[in-house]
Each structure stands twice: as structure tokens, then as C-alpha cells.
């Protein structure tokens, strides 16, 4: 299996305006470097410590995206270098990110995670929660974060209609929130779609896809 070939195959299927996040969780640095050498610069991890270790070892022109559920007590480990946090689902988390970003005198870009799936296990806010947060006074006082878009994960199902409806829901939420333009909110990104459904997501307006197994092969969780 050639990671470089897989990567180029995926890239050839993406329209120009769609950003590819190579989901490299559980993969060794050697695999990431193969993708890096093939031109990939944006990598997504779902564990903060693993991402921090890889950041230490790898070239510094990489953009690191935190795509997993974020625990507030671990934000400090990535605040110095993370480029985009995909899964912000509460004001408390945003407040912590702001606090840690301030210590490094930087602004951290974040996406609000919107719950679009029917499954109970998915984290996220409702469209109304997101609107309330973005228009609140507490939010306007956060000077070291910027909300640059929304993220959502569709239900894990073969039912294409259901997935389409969930993607549509995220697009509608984005359009509903887009008029909110403040110092710390400039909505541009719709992050949805993974290895199995990214083409469908792009049809429904995705501007950022998270692809892992189609690039790096199946994941090994045993080690």
C-alpha cells in the first residue's frame, strides 16, 4: 500500500475549495512523513498527547487539527501549536481554550461541533445553542479564540438518505449562523465528511473533509 498514491487519489477527487485533513490518529510518524513528503501539510489527531508528541518530532510547517472530543484539562498541552480545534461543544471548553491561548499570546481557531446525527453518542450543540453562544456577551469577551466554522459527524449508517439529511442540517445551520460576524467569529468552514462519505458531504457544501483510513489504511487500536 502506498500512502502517497492513496493521498493523491483522494486529492484528485476534491474540488479546489475543499481542504483535506489527513486523519493520522494511531499512525506512526513514519506514515505521516510519507504523506508529508507527498505534499500533505494538514494532519488531524484525536488525542492531544499523541498530537503533541508528533508535533515535537515533525516539521514545523505542519498544521495540526484536533478532531476528537476535547477534555478541558488537556487543552494546555496543545495551546502552543494547534491550528484548528474541530470539536468545540460548550462555552466552558471555549473559555479554557481562550485562557490557554492567551498564555501563548496567540489566537486559536475553533469550529463549533453541531449535533446532526440521530445517534446519542455524538457530541455537539444544537443550532440554537450555537446561536446563543455566538451572540452572548461572555463570548464577545474572548479575545484569543476565533470561531471559523462548524463541524458535524453524520450517523454511521448505510442509509444515504439519512446521511444526506444530516449533512443538509449542518449546511442549514452554517447558513443560519453565517450573518453573525464579530471580532472573534468569521464563519467560513463547514467540516463534514470522512473516508466513506466525503463525496456526498462535498455535494452538500462541505469545505473540509477528514480522511484517514483511505489514506493510511485501517487503524490498529490494539497497541
Rosetta blueprint (number, residue, H / E / L):
1 X L
2 X L
3 X H
4 X H
5 X H
6 X H
7 X H
8 X H
9 X H
10 X H
11 X H
12 X H
13 X L
14 X L
15 X L
16 X L
17 X L
18 X L
19 X E
20 X E
21 X E
22 X E
23 X E
24 X L
25 X L
26 X L
27 X L
28 X L
29 X H
30 X H
31 X H
32 X H
33 X H
34 X H
35 X H
36 X H
37 X H
38 X L
39 X L
40 X L
41 X L
42 X E
43 X E
44 X E
45 X E
46 X L
47 X L
48 X H
49 X H
50 X H
51 X H
52 X H
53 X H
54 X H
55 X H
56 X H
57 X H
58 X L
59 X L
60 X L
61 X L
62 X L
63 X E
64 X E
65 X E
66 X E
67 X L
68 X L
69 X L
70 X L
71 X L
72 X H
73 X H
74 X H
75 X H
76 X H
77 X H
78 X L
79 X L
80 X L
81 X L
82 X L
83 X L
84 X E
85 X E
86 X E
87 X E
88 X E
89 X L
90 X L
91 X H
92 X H
93 X H
94 X H
95 X H
96 X H
97 X H
98 X H
99 X H
100 X H
101 X H
102 X H
103 X H
104 X L
105 X L
106 X L
107 X L
108 X E
109 X E
110 X E
111 X E
112 X E
113 X E
114 X E
115 X L
116 X L
117 X L
118 X L
119 X L
120 X L
121 X L
122 X L
123 X L
124 X L
125 X E
126 X L
127 X H
128 X H
129 X H
130 X H
131 X H
132 X H
133 X H
134 X H
135 X L
136 X L
137 X H
138 X H
139 X H
140 X H
141 X L
142 X L
143 X L
144 X L
145 X E
146 X E
147 X E
148 X E
149 X E
150 X E
151 X E
152 X L
153 X L
154 X L
155 X L
156 X L
157 X L
158 X L
159 X L
160 X H
161 X H
162 X H
163 X H
164 X H
165 X H
166 X H
167 X H
168 X H
169 X H
170 X H
171 X H
172 X H
173 X H
174 X H
175 X H
176 X H
177 X H
178 X L
179 X L
180 X L
181 X L
182 X E
183 X L
184 X L
185 X E
186 X E
187 X E
188 X E
189 X E
190 X E
191 X E
192 X L
193 X L
194 X L
195 X L
196 X L
197 X L
198 X H
199 X H
200 X H
201 X H
202 X H
203 X H
204 X L
205 X L
206 X L
207 X L
208 X E
209 X E
210 X E
211 X E
212 X L
213 X H
214 X H
215 X H
216 X H
217 X L
218 X L
219 X L
220 X L
221 X L
222 X L
223 X L
